[in-house]
């Protein structure tokens, strides 16, 4: 899975990762984070969530 393309995408991956690890209730997830939780593995989420945010736009085209 490629790195996150926006800060919002990186944040959604972090929320989904937290739920995968049992640190957050998966019923609290919404939108992109819920889809990521259901479709991505923990390692894919970890890669996306660890993307450096400093050069990312707030949102990417289509976000």
N, C-alpha and C positions, 0 to 999 in steps of 0.2 A: 504494500500500500504506500502510495506517495506521501510526502510530508503534507501537513495542512496548508491550504492555500489562503486562509484568512484567520484572523484572531477568533472570530465566531466559530469557525470550524474546529480550531484547536481547542477552544473552550468546551464545545459539545463533545469532542472526543474524551476530554478529561472527565466530564460528567458520566459518560457511558462507561469509562474505565473504572470509575469509582463504584458504579453499580455492579459491574462484573466482579469486582473484588469483594462485594458485600459490604462496602463502607457506606453505601447509600441505598435506599429502597428503590428498586427498579420502577415501581409505580410512580415515582416522582419525576421520571424522565418524560420529556416532551419533544416533539418535532425531530430534528436531526439527531439529537443524542439518543432518542428511543430507537430510531432506525439503525444507528451505528451499533447500539447494544445488541440488536437482534442479528445484524449481518456481519459483524467483524469479530475476529478473535481478540483475546486479551493482548497478545503481542502486537497485533496491528493497531489496536487502540493506543497502546503504550508508545509506539513509534509516532503516531499522529499527535498525541497529546504532548510529546516531548519536543515538538518542533519549536525552534527559537522564534519568539513572537516579535522581536525587535524590528524586523523588516517586512512584516506581514501587514497588508491592508486590513482595515476593520472588517470589511466584507469583500468577498470575491464576486465576480460576475455570476449571477444566478443564485447567490446565497439569499 
